[in-house]
Amino acid sequence: MSRRDINLETKLIHPSGVANYNQETGAVNVPVYLSSTFHQESFDTFGPYDYSRSGNPTRQALEDTIAKLEGGSRGLAFSSGMAAISTAFMLLSAGDHIVISEDVYGGTYRFVTEVLTRLHIDHTFVDMTDLKAVTQSVQANTKVIFMETPSNPCLKITDIKRVVQIAKENNCLTFIDNTFMTPLLQRPIELGVDVVLHSATKFLSGHSDIIAGLAVTKNEELGNRLAFLQNSFGSILGVQDCFTLIQGIKTLGARLRQSSDGALKIANYLKDHDLVEEVFYPGLEGHQGHDIHLEQSKGAGAVLSFRLPDRKITKAFVEHVKIPVFAVSLGGVETILSYPTTMSHAAMPDEEREKRGITDGLLRISVGLEHVEDLIADFESALTTAKSKDKSTIV
Ligand SMILES: Cc1ncc(COP(=O)(O)O)c(C=O)c1O
């Protein structure tokens, strides 16, 4: 088998496509180099590492892994997904403009609206599924088009290739938040995207234990500029968390396969439930952008959302469901039930949230590794209770 034939599942464990072990000791796990500084043998020429903010061998192993998985030229590890995203935005300067998905993650929304505007970097939110609107939003000073697909929490699908084309026609860079898909399901660099960003807190680490962010650039020049900003800004990922993330990435294939299978079953179950008004999951045939998603990715992932009639029924459902944790975040081994209105999108004003379909009845599920039949039985029981409670107060 030539190296080009190596599957991504194999690369998760052996990023270069051959047995991955420490050349000096044979250890199958990367050593954790807990060292802030590095002795220099020569007075005149320094070695590859001098100070761990600028570079560390454990972090390097993680950065090389994510670069290989995304098929990019350079990977960089940050202290959080938001650190990766905000450092990438530092590629811009005062007077520049960003076109950005209107249903972007709440923290990105906050950074763009409350921090970048203060630095005179302007933005236009746009429905990225509407390519005409994307073209119309581009201005003479637009430098970046920022996508998130599937988007959060309604899993709207953006046609990545077409947006890249619009960006190229207008000399803009494209950034994408690939958190929901991971490189295993979606490889935006192959579709022409310039910078891929991750909240590695989610599926990549997979165990709801660390906060981490990753960025991968398509070309080296952009990689060097971002590495300069990573070092200048200083929000690097600590080495112990780098180690934990490398370990998490190794099991991503098995985890994502099982969680995605469960998500499809749960989406189909919810779709047929009479209390559920809408289900948002790219794996469902009727989902907006289903065909585009199938074309540009290898699966629908493990996150879905659904709409219940109102806040009261939603509250009753959440209070009676037993297996999922009710929490922010996603991508863990445990199923996580979230309420976007007060959790991921709390940073968004009510009016903006409702415009984006994030109503009081919307819940998001990140499906974990529990047996799917147990989850469905749990949901069935909680929905039945929620329904009966609703009726009992009406009477
Ligand atoms: C899609 C998406 N992007 C970015 C972030 C921010 O990542 P972090 O919490 O690791 O800073 C999140 C966090 O929930 C997210 O869901």
Ligand as a Chemical Component Dictionary entry (heavy atoms), coordinates in Angstrom:
data_LIG
# 
_chem_comp.id                   LIG 
_chem_comp.type                 NON-POLYMER 
_chem_comp.pdbx_formal_charge   0 
_chem_comp.three_letter_code    LIG 
# 
loop_
_chem_comp_atom.comp_id 
_chem_comp_atom.atom_id 
_chem_comp_atom.alt_atom_id 
_chem_comp_atom.type_symbol 
_chem_comp_atom.charge 
_chem_comp_atom.model_Cartn_x 
_chem_comp_atom.model_Cartn_y 
_chem_comp_atom.model_Cartn_z 
_chem_comp_atom.pdbx_ordinal 
LIG C1 C1 C 0 -18.836 24.997 16.828 1  
LIG C2 C2 C 0 -18.011 25.545 17.949 2  
LIG N1 N1 N 0 -16.970 26.328 17.648 3  
LIG C3 C3 C 0 -16.176 26.849 18.625 4  
LIG C4 C4 C 0 -16.438 26.629 19.952 5  
LIG C5 C5 C 0 -15.543 27.244 20.996 6  
LIG O1 O1 O 0 -14.658 26.288 21.485 7  
LIG P1 P1 P 0 -14.045 26.284 22.986 8  
LIG O2 O2 O 0 -15.202 26.155 23.922 9  
LIG O3 O3 O 0 -13.124 25.108 22.974 10 
LIG O4 O4 O 0 -13.344 27.584 23.162 11 
LIG C6 C6 C 0 -17.505 25.809 20.301 12 
LIG C7 C7 C 0 -17.804 25.548 21.723 13 
LIG O5 O5 O 0 -18.866 25.105 22.082 14 
LIG C8 C8 C 0 -18.322 25.257 19.263 15 
LIG O6 O6 O 0 -19.367 24.476 19.544 16 
# 
loop_
_chem_comp_bond.comp_id 
_chem_comp_bond.atom_id_1 
_chem_comp_bond.atom_id_2 
_chem_comp_bond.value_order 
_chem_comp_bond.pdbx_ordinal 
LIG C1 C2 SING 1  
LIG C2 N1 SING 2  
LIG C2 C8 DOUB 3  
LIG N1 C3 DOUB 4  
LIG C3 C4 SING 5  
LIG C4 C5 SING 6  
LIG C4 C6 DOUB 7  
LIG C5 O1 SING 8  
LIG O1 P1 SING 9  
LIG P1 O2 DOUB 10 
LIG P1 O3 SING 11 
LIG P1 O4 SING 12 
LIG C6 C7 SING 13 
LIG C6 C8 SING 14 
LIG C7 O5 DOUB 15 
LIG C8 O6 SING 16 
# 
